[in-house]
Amino acid sequence: MRRARAMPFVLLVIATCLAAVPARTEDVAAFYRGRQISWILSADAGGGYAACARAFAAWFAEHVPDKPSIVIQHMPGGGGLRAMSYLFSVAPRDGATIGLVHSSVPFAPLYGIRGAAFDPRQMGWIGSIATSRGICVAWHTARIATWQDMLDKEFIVGGSGAGSQMETLPALLNKLFGTRLKVISGYKGGNAIYLAMERGEVQGRCGGLVSSINATRPDWFAGRKVTVPIQVAINRNAQFPDVPAIVELARDERTHNILHLALAAEDMDRPILAPRCT
């Protein structure tokens, strides 16, 4: 998905729905006149995904003919699987519904995750808002400050469902490296887990994004309220130059290849898609 070419693809998706190829701008504008675009988010309100969607919606609408309003609808659940399943099987295929899902969700069928009853290849991928690098983050009282701590101690983290990186990445680290991550599932999203960390319900989150914390908890890093024992990424984020990226710790080619596949989603952070018309 190439962000620079996102808007022309929007017109292509709409053109397919209108059975007008190539699309004429006046046809697309007529379609959207008096309509709203429903933007389905796989995350709950209050988190990084919601903040990005609110900031991006007005700009996005400016690039759609007749500039329709965009109404954000939150559909958390299953680590993004609920929203993706809705977009694949239920949502209208008329160009007036789009989605913003967790970047890990398109890979869920490949991993054999239960509940991933959709084919991401049959969706219309518009683009991604950003790229990102994941981290494990621990509350300052958890005494999980280094990678070695994650190997030596149980680390209790929050999760939001089977399709979320907050659950798949801890399982991956436990399997490949022998860490002792324990996932407490059932939270609505990343923001709910951040609140749980502040309340002492869990010790941290593994699979969170630096951008999400910077947007919703800007005092956490500056105030040393959290530590970053490992970057769950291919490369180090410049904000944490002394914290290793997990790929650096791969002991063999097989582990290295698995990590590159699992972390491929980081290059399509906050992907925007639409049900493909038939």
N, C-alpha and C positions, 0 to 999 in steps of 0.2 A: 504494500500500500504506500503510495507516494503522496505525501501531504500537499505538495505543490500543485497537483492535478486533481484535487478532491472535487472542486466545483464542477468542472466539465463532466465528471462521472455522475454527479447528481442529476444533470440533465439527461444523461444516457439512461439512468434508471427510470426516470419519469417518462422518457420517450418510449421505452419498452412497454410501460404500463398503458400509454396512450396509443400504442400500435402505430407510432409515427416515427419512422426512421428514414432519413435523419430528422431530429427534432427541430421544429421551428420555435423560436423564442416566444412568439405570440401564442402558440398552442399551449406551451408550458405556463405562461403567465395567466392565460384564461383558466387553466386547470386550478391554479392556486388562488385565484381571485375570490376573496371572501372565505377562504379556508384557514385552518390552523394546522401546523405540523405537530404531531404528537411525538415527543422525544422520550423514549423508554430508557430509563437508566437501571442498570443491574445493581446499583448501590443505594443505600438509604440516604435521606437528607442529612446534611451536616458534615459530611466527609469531603475528602479531596475530589472525588468524582463529581459530587454535586456542585462544589465551588467552581470547577472547570466548566461544567455544563452551563452554569449561570453566566459566567464570563464570556463563554464562546457563543451562546445562543444568538445574541443580537447581531454579532458579526456574521455568523452563519446565515441568518435570515437575509442579510443585505446582499448575499450572493445568489439568492434564489429569485427567479422572476416574480414580480409583483410583491416581493418582500413580505411573505406571510408571517404571522406571529408564530412563535415556537412555544409550546406548552410542555414543560418538563413533568414527566410522571415517573415516580420512583417505584421500582418493582424488585426489591431485594429478595434474596432467598436462594439457598443452594450454592452459595458462592458464585452467583451469576447465572446458574443454570436455569432458574425460573424465567428470567427475562429473555434469555436466548431461546428457550423452548417456546415462549409466547411469540417472539418475532418469527420463528421458523414455522410454527404450526397454526397460530391463531390470528396474528395481526393482519389487518387489511393489506393487500398487495396492490395498493393504488398510488404509491408515491407520497402519501401523506403521513406515513409512520416511519420513523427511523429509530435507531437504537444506539446506545453507548454502553458497552459491556466490559467486564473485566478482561484484560488482555490474555489471561490464561484460558478463558472459556473456549475459544475455537480449538484448543488442543485437547479438550476433555474427551471427545470420542476416541482420539488416538490413544489416550491413556487407558481407555476402557472404564472410565468413571461411570458408575451407575447413575442413571437419570439423564445422561447426555444423549437423548434420543433426537439428534438433529445432525445434519450434514453441513458443516460450515462452508463447504464448497458451493452450496446452493444458495448462499446469501450474496447480496450485493454489497461489496466492501468499498466504502467511499474513501476512507483515509484514517489516519491517526492524529490525535492532537499533539502528541509528543513521543519522545523516547524516554526511558527511565532506567534506573538501576535499583534493584531491590536491596533491602537490608534486614537483618535481625536487629530488633531494638528491645532493650530491657530497661525496666524502671530502675532508678538508681538504688533502691533498697534491695533489689534482687541478688546483688553480688554476682552478676553475670556480666563481666566487663571484657573478657577476652575469648578467643576461640577455644583455648584450653579449658576455660570454665564450662563451655558448652559440652566438652567431652567428659568432664569430671563430675558435673552436677546435673540434676534434673532441672529442666527449664520449662516452666509452665506458660504456654502461650495461648492466645485466643484464636478461634477460627470461625468462619462464617458459612461453612458448607463445603461439600465434597469437591465442588468445581473451583474453589478458590485457591490461589497460591498460598494463602495462609494455612492451608491444610496439606496441599500436595508438596510444597517445599520442605516443611518439617519432616514429612515421611521420607522424602528423598535424602535429606541430610542424615537422618537416622540410619537409613539403609546403606548409604555409600560410605559414611564416615564414622558411624557409631556414636553419634551425638545422642543426648538423652532428652529430646524435646517431647513434651506431652501436650497434646492439643485439647483444649476445652472448646468444644464446638457449640454452635447454636446462636452466636451473636449475629445481629442483623447486618453488620458491616464493619469496616475499619474504624469508623468513629466510635461505635459502641465498644470496640475493644480498647481504644484509647481511654475511654471513660472507665472501663474495667481496670485498666492499669492504674489509673489515678486512685481508684477506690481500693486497690489491693486484691481484686478478685483473681487476676492473673499477673504474671511477672513481665509479660512482654508480648510481642507480635513478631512473627518471622514470615517475611514475604511482604512486609509493608514497603512503601515507597518514600524516598527522601522528599519528593515533591509534595506528597500528601501531608507530611508532618510540617514542612515549611509553610504550607498554606493554612493549615488548621491549628497548629500548635507551634507558632514561631518562637516561643520562649523555651521550648524543650531542649534544643541543642545548646543554645546560648546560655541557659541557666543550669546546664548539666543535670537536668532532671532524668535524662535517659543516657544509656551507653549503647554503643554499636560494636558488638563483639565480632561481627563478620558481615561482609557485603555479599549478598546472594546474587552475584553478578559475574559477568565475563570480565569486565574491567572495573577498576576502582573509580569511585566517584571522587572528584577533586575536593569535595567538601570534607572527605575523610581519607586523606592521603596515606595515613599510617595503618589503616584497617585493611587487611587483605581481602581480595575478592576470592570467592570460593573456588573458582577455576584454577587459581594459583596452587591450590592444595590437592589437586587431582593427582593420584598416585600412579595412574596408568592410562593408556589410551582409551580404554573402555569407559572409565569414569569421566574422562575429559569429554568424550563424545556425548555421553548421556547428559552432562551438564549443559553443553552447547545446545542440545535439543530442548531441554527443559527451560532454558533461559531465553530461547528465541523470542518469546512473547514480549520481552523487555524492549524490543525494537519496534513494537506496535502498541505502545501504551495508549490507553483510552481510545480504542478503535471505534469508529462510527460506521454503521452498516444499515442496510435496509432490506426488508423482505423482497426477494427477487420475484418480479411478476411472471405469471405463467400465461 
